Amino acid sequence: MTSKPSSIVRTLCKFLRGRAHVPAHVRIINLTQQTEIADRAEVADRGERRRKGLLGRAGLASGEGLWIVPCEAVHTFGMQFAIDLVYLDRNKRVLKTRSGLKPGRLSACLSAHSVLELSSGAVRSTGTKRGDVLEIAQAPVSE
């Protein structure tokens, strides 16, 4: 059964073709487990933001993350903290998870369309596993 792409994915596809605005932050819900993975994940969809990733940060708070689109591999060279990874296909189905990836390491899932970088422990605490389906929507605007 194939699910229809959500409005955020359609918007992102249009954006990548230069025809729409993609939000700076998204909220990520694991529909299968009924858990919130991130309430304010940044979107890295352009060259500079994708290259920088999480470099220069001291860490990620619970509920924070980075959604890199498109992406099939990440590295933690130059980082100061471990992260969890969730690799997704185009329908936001989890293809692979990786917990506690330490600085100076590589990880890949060549069939992935995007990857979530999360605080270490997020995959376990949310029960996220291969086959789960996620929802990615615009995060509420903070005041």
Contact map, one row per residue, 1 for C-alpha under 8 A:
11100000000000000000000000000000000000000000000000000000000000000000000000000000000000000000000000000000000000000000000000000000000000000000000
11110000000000000000000000000000000000000000000000000000000000000000000000000000000000000010000000000000000000000000000000000000000000000000000
11111000000000000000000000000000000000000000000000000000000000000000000000000000000000000010000000000000000000000000000000000000000000000000000
01111100000000000000000000000000000000000000000000000000000000000000000000000000000000000010000000000000000000000000000000000000000000000000000
00111110110000000000000000000000000000000000000000000000000000000000000000000000000000000110000000000000000000000000000000000000000000000000000
00011111110000000000000000000000000000000000000000000000000000000000000000000000000000000000000000000000000000000000000000000000000000110000000
00001111111000000000000000000000000000000000000000000000000000000000000000000000000000000000000000000000000000000000000000000000000000001000000
00000111111100000000010000000000000000000000000000000000000000000000000000000000000000000000000000000000000000000000000000000000000000011100000
00001111111110000000000000000000000000000000000000000000000000000000000000000000000000000000000000000000000000000000000000000000000000010000000
00001111111111000000000000000000000000000000000000000000000000000000000000000000000000000000000000000000000000000000000000000000000000000000000
00000011111111100001110000000000000000000000000000000000000000000000000000000000000000000000000000000000000000000000000000000000000000000000000
00000001111111110001110000000000000000000000000000000000000000000000000000000000000000000000000000000000000000000000000000000000000000000000000
00000000111111111000000000000000000000000000000000000000000000000000000000000000000000000000000000000000000000000000000000000000000000000000000
00000000011111111111000000000000000000000000000000000000000000000000000000000000000000000000000000000000000000000000000000000000000000000000000
00000000001111111111110000000000000000000000000000000000000000000000000000000000000000000000000000000000000000000000000000000000000000000000000
00000000000111111110000000000000000000000000100000000000000000000000000000000000000000000000000000000000000000000000000000000000000000000000000
00000000000011111110000000000000000000000000000000000000000000000000000000000000000000000000000000000000000000000000000000000000000000000000000
00000000000001111111000000000000000000000000000000000000000000000000000000000000000000000000000000000000000000000000000000000000000000000000000
00000000000001111111100000000000000000000000000000000000000000000000000000000000000000000000000000000000000000000000000000000000000000000000000
00000000001101100111110000000000000000000000000000000000000000000000000000000000000000000000000000000000000000000000000000000000000000000000000
00000000001100100011111000000000000000000000000000000000000000000000000000000000000000000000000000000000000000000000000000000000000000000000000
00000001001100100001111100000000000000000000000000000000000000000000000000000000000000000000000000000000000000000000000000000000000000000000000
00000000000000000000111111000000000000000010000000000000000000000000000000000000000000000000000000000000000000000000000000000000000000000110000
00000000000000000000011111000000000000000110000000000000000000000000000000000000000000000000000000000000000000000000000000000000000000000000000
00000000000000000000001111100000000000011110000000000000000000000000000000000000000000000000000000000000000000000000000000000000000000000110000
00000000000000000000001111110000000000111110000000000000000000000000000000000000000000000000000000000000000000000000000000000000000000011110000
00000000000000000000000011111000000111111000000000000000000000000000000000000000000000000000000000000000000000000000000000000000000000011110000
00000000000000000000000001111100000111111000000000000000000000000000000000000000000000000000000000000000000000000000000000000000000001111000000
00000000000000000000000000111110011111000000000000000000000000000000000000000000000000000000000000000000000000000000000000000000000001110000000
00000000000000000000000000011111111110000000000000000000000000000000000000000000000000000000000000000000000000000000000000000101000111100000000
00000000000000000000000000001111111000000000000000000000000000000000000000000000000000000000000000000000000000000000000000000000000111100000000
00000000000000000000000000000111110000000000000000000000000000000000000000000000000000000000000000000000000000000000000000000000000111000000000
00000000000000000000000000000111111000000000000000000000000000000000000000000000000000000000000000000000000000000000000000000111000100000000000
00000000000000000000000000001111111100000000000000000000000000000000000000000000000000000000000000000000000000000000000000000000000000000000000
00000000000000000000000000001110111110000000000000000000000000000000000000000000000000000000000000000000000000000000000000000110000000000000000
00000000000000000000000000111100011111100000000000000000000000000000000000000000000000000000000000000000000000000000000000000100000000000000000
00000000000000000000000000111100001111100000000000000000000000100000000000000000000000000000000000000000000000000000000001100100000000000000000
00000000000000000000000000111000000111111000000000000000000001111000000000000000000000000000000000000000000000000000010000000000000000000000000
00000000000000000000000001110000000111111000000000000000000000110000000000000000000000000000000000000000000000000000000000000000000000000010000
00000000000000000000000011110000000001111100000000000000000000111000000000000000000000000000000000000000000000000000000000000000000000000010000
00000000000000000000000011110000000001111110000000000000000000111110000000000000000000000000000000000000000000000000000000000000000000000000000
00000000000000000000000111000000000000011111000000000000000000011110000000000000000000000000000000000000000000000000000000000000000000000000000
00000000000000000000001111000000000000001111100000000000000000000111100000000000000000000000000000000000000000000000000000000000000000000000000
00000000000000000000000000000000000000000111110011001000000000000111100000000000000000000000000000000000000000000000000000000000000000000000000
00000000000000010000000000000000000000000011111011000000000000000001110000000000000000000000000000000000000000000000000000000000000000000000000
00000000000000000000000000000000000000000001111111000000000000000000000000000000000000000000000000000000000000000000000000000000000000000000000
00000000000000000000000000000000000000000000111111100000000000000000000000000000000000000000000000000000000000000000000000000000000000000000000
00000000000000000000000000000000000000000000011111110000000000000000000000000000000000000000000000000000000000000000000000000000000000000000000
00000000000000000000000000000000000000000001111111111000000000000000000000000000000000000000000000000000000000000000000000000000000000000000000
00000000000000000000000000000000000000000001111111111000000000000001000000000000000000000000000000000000000000000000000000000000000000000000000
00000000000000000000000000000000000000000000001111111000000000000000000000000000000000000000000000000000000000000000000000000000000000000000000
00000000000000000000000000000000000000000000000111111110000000000000000000000000000000000000000000000000000000000000000000000000000000000000000
00000000000000000000000000000000000000000001000011111110000000000100000000000000000000000000000000000000000000000000000000000000000000000000000
00000000000000000000000000000000000000000000000000011111100000000100000000000010000000000000000000000000000000000000000000000000000000000000000
00000000000000000000000000000000000000000000000000011111100000000000000000000110000000000000000000000000000000000000000000000000000000000000000
00000000000000000000000000000000000000000000000000000111110000000000000000000010000000000000000000000000000000000000000000000000000000000000000
00000000000000000000000000000000000000000000000000000111111100000000000000000011000000000000000000000000000000000000000000000000000000000000000
00000000000000000000000000000000000000000000000000000001111100000000000000000001100000000000000000000000000000000000000000000000000000000000000
00000000000000000000000000000000000000000000000000000000111110000000000000000001100000000000000000000000000000000000001000000000000000000000000
00000000000000000000000000000000000000000000000000000000111111011000000000000000000000000000000000000000000000000000011000000000000000000000000
00000000000000000000000000000000000000000000000000000000001111110000000000000000000000000000000000000000000000000000001000000000000000000000000
00000000000000000000000000000000000001000000000000000000000111110000000000000000000000000000000000000000000000000000001001000000000000000000000
00000000000000000000000000000000000011111000000000000000000011111000000000000000000000000000000000000000000000000000011000000000000000000000000
00000000000000000000000000000000000001111100000000000000000111111100000000000000000000000000000000000000000000000000011000000000000000000000000
00000000000000000000000000000000000001011100000000000000000100111110000000000000000000000000000000000000000000000001111000000000000000000000000
00000000000000000000000000000000000000001111000000001100000000011111000000000000000000000000000000000000000000000001110000000000000000000000000
00000000000000000000000000000000000000001111000000000000000000001111100000000000000000000000000000000000000000000111100000000000000000000000000
00000000000000000000000000000000000000000011100001000000000000000111111000000000000000000000000000000000000000000111100000000000000000000000000
00000000000000000000000000000000000000000011100000000000000000000011111000000000000000000000000000000000000000001110000000000000000000000000000
00000000000000000000000000000000000000000000100000000000000000000001111100000000000000000000000000000000000000001110000000000000000000000000000
00000000000000000000000000000000000000000000000000000000000000000001111111000000000000000000000000000000000000011110000000000000000000000000000
00000000000000000000000000000000000000000000000000000000000000000000011111000000000000100000000000000000000111111110000000000000000000000000000
00000000000000000000000000000000000000000000000000000000000000000000001111100000000000000000000000000000011111000010000000000000000000000000000
00000000000000000000000000000000000000000000000000000000000000000000001111110000000000000000000000000000011100000000000000000000000000000000000
00000000000000000000000000000000000000000000000000000000000000000000000011111000000000000000000000000001111000000000000000000000000000000000000
00000000000000000000000000000000000000000000000000000000000000000000000001111110000000000000000000001111110000000000000000000000000000000000000
00000000000000000000000000000000000000000000000000000000000000000000000000111110000000000000000000000011100000000000000000000000000000000000000
00000000000000000000000000000000000000000000000000000010000000000000000000011111000000000000000000000011000000000000000000000000000000000000000
00000000000000000000000000000000000000000000000000000111100000000000000000011111110000000000000000000011000000000000000000000000000000000000000
00000000000000000000000000000000000000000000000000000000111000000000000000000111110000000000000000000010000000000000000000000000000000000000000
00000000000000000000000000000000000000000000000000000000011000000000000000000011111000000000000000000110000000000000000000000000000000000000000
00000000000000000000000000000000000000000000000000000000000000000000000000000011111100000000000000011110000000000000001100000000000000000000000
00000000000000000000000000000000000000000000000000000000000000000000000000000000111110000000000000111100000000000000111110000000000000000000000
00000000000000000000000000000000000000000000000000000000000000000000000000000000011111000000000011111000000000000000111111100000000000000000000
00000000000000000000000000000000000000000000000000000000000000000000000000000000001111100000000011101000000000000011110000100000000000000000000
00000000000000000000000000000000000000000000000000000000000000000000000000000000000111110000011111000000000000000011100000100000000000000000000
00000000000000000000000000000000000000000000000000000000000000000000000100000000000011111000011110000000000010011111000000000000000000000000000
00000000000000000000000000000000000000000000000000000000000000000000000000000000000001111111111100000000000000011111000000000000000000000000000
00000000000000000000000000000000000000000000000000000000000000000000000000000000000000111111111000000000000000111100000000000000000000000000000
00001000000000000000000000000000000000000000000000000000000000000000000000000000000000011111100000000000000000011100000000000000000000000000000
01111000000000000000000000000000000000000000000000000000000000000000000000000000000000011111100000000000000000000000000000000000000010000000000
00000000000000000000000000000000000000000000000000000000000000000000000000000000000000011111110000000000000000000000000000000000000011100000000
00000000000000000000000000000000000000000000000000000000000000000000000000000000000000011111111000000000000000000000000000000000011111000000000
00000000000000000000000000000000000000000000000000000000000000000000000000000000000001111001111110000000000000000000000000000000111111000000000
00000000000000000000000000000000000000000000000000000000000000000000000000000000000001111000111110000000000010010000000000000000011000000000000
00000000000000000000000000000000000000000000000000000000000000000000000000000000000001110000011111000000000010000000000000000000110000000000000
00000000000000000000000000000000000000000000000000000000000000000000000000000000000111100000011111100000000000000000000000100001110000000000000
00000000000000000000000000000000000000000000000000000000000000000000000000000000000111000000000111111000000000000000000000100000000000000000000
00000000000000000000000000000000000000000000000000000000000000000000000000000000001110000000000011111000000000000000000110110000000000000000000
00000000000000000000000000000000000000000000000000000000000000000000000000000000011100000000000001111100000000000000000110000000000000000000000
00000000000000000000000000000000000000000000000000000000000000000000000000010000011110000000000001111110100000000000000100000000000000000000000
00000000000000000000000000000000000000000000000000000000000000000000000000010000111000000000000000011111100000000000000000000000000000000000000
00000000000000000000000000000000000000000000000000000000000000000000000000011111110000000000000000001111100000000000000000000000000000000000000
00000000000000000000000000000000000000000000000000000000000000000000000000111110000000000000000000000111110000000000000000000000000000000000000
00000000000000000000000000000000000000000000000000000000000000000000000000111000000000000000000000001111111000000000000000000000000000000000000
00000000000000000000000000000000000000000000000000000000000000000000000011110000000000000000000000000001111100000000000000000000000000000000000
00000000000000000000000000000000000000000000000000000000000000000000000011100000000000000000000000000000111110000000000000000000000000000000000
00000000000000000000000000000000000000000000000000000000000000000000000111000000000000000000000000000000011111000000000000000000000000000000000
00000000000000000000000000000000000000000000000000000000000000000000000110000000000000100000001100000000001111110000000000000000000000000000000
00000000000000000000000000000000000000000000000000000000000000000000000110000000000000000000000000000000000111110000000000000000000000000000000
00000000000000000000000000000000000000000000000000000000000000000000000100000000000000001000000000000000000011111000000000000000000000000000000
00000000000000000000000000000000000000000000000000000000000000000000001100000000000000111100001000000000000011111110000000000000000000000000000
00000000000000000000000000000000000000000000000000000000000000000000111100000000000000111100000000000000000000111110000000000000000000000000000
00000000000000000000000000000000000000000000000000000000000000000011111100000000000000111100000000000000000000011111000000000000000000000000000
00000000000000000000000000000000000000000000000000000000000000000011111110000000000011110000000000000000000000011111100000000000000000000000000
00000000000000000000000000000000000000000000000000000000000000001111000000000000000011110000000000000000000000000111110000000000000000000000000
00000000000000000000000000000000000000000000000000000000000000001111000000000000001111000000000000000000000000000011111000000000000000000000000
00000000000000000000000000000000000001000000000000000000000100111100000000000000001110000000000000000000000000000001111101100000000000000000000
00000000000000000000000000000000000000000000000000000000001111111000000000000000011100000000000000000000000000000000111111000000000000000000000
00000000000000000000000000000000000000000000000000000000000000000000000000000000011100000000000000111000000000000000011111100000000000000000000
00000000000000000000000000000000000000000000000000000000000000000000000000000000001100000000000000110000000000000000001111111000000000000000000
00000000000000000000000000000000000010000000000000000000000001000000000000000000000100000000000000000000000000000000011111111100000000000000000
00000000000000000000000000000000000010000000000000000000000000000000000000000000000111000000000011100000000000000000010111111111100000000000000
00000000000000000000000000000000000000000000000000000000000000000000000000000000000000000000000000100000000000000000000011111111000000000000000
00000000000000000000000000000000000000000000000000000000000000000000000000000000000000000000000000000000000000000000000011111111000000000000000
00000000000000000000000000000100101110000000000000000000000000000000000000000000000000000000000000000000000000000000000001111111000000000000000
00000000000000000000000000000000101000000000000000000000000000000000000000000000000000000000000000000000000000000000000000111111100000000000000
00000000000000000000000000000100100000000000000000000000000000000000000000000000000000000000000010000000000000000000000000111111110100000000000
00000000000000000000000000000000000000000000000000000000000000000000000000000000000000000000010110000000000000000000000000100011111100000000000
00000000000000000000000000000000000000000000000000000000000000000000000000000000000000000000111110000000000000000000000000000001111100000000000
00000000000000000000000000000000000000000000000000000000000000000000000000000000000000000000111000000000000000000000000000000000111110000000000
00000000000000000000000000000111100000000000000000000000000000000000000000000000000000000000110000000000000000000000000000000001111111000000000
00000000000000000000000000000111000000000000000000000000000000000000000000000000000000000011110000000000000000000000000000000000001111100000000
00000000000000000000000000011111000000000000000000000000000000000000000000000000000000000001110000000000000000000000000000000000000111110000000
00000100000000000000000000011110000000000000000000000000000000000000000000000000000000000001000000000000000000000000000000000000000011111000000
00000101100000000000000001111000000000000000000000000000000000000000000000000000000000000000000000000000000000000000000000000000000001111100000
00000011000000000000000001110000000000000000000000000000000000000000000000000000000000000000000000000000000000000000000000000000000000111110000
00000001000000000000001011100000000000000000000000000000000000000000000000000000000000000000000000000000000000000000000000000000000000011111000
00000000000000000000001011100000000000110000000000000000000000000000000000000000000000000000000000000000000000000000000000000000000000001111100
00000000000000000000000000000000000000000000000000000000000000000000000000000000000000000000000000000000000000000000000000000000000000000111110
00000000000000000000000000000000000000000000000000000000000000000000000000000000000000000000000000000000000000000000000000000000000000000011111
00000000000000000000000000000000000000000000000000000000000000000000000000000000000000000000000000000000000000000000000000000000000000000001111
00000000000000000000000000000000000000000000000000000000000000000000000000000000000000000000000000000000000000000000000000000000000000000000111
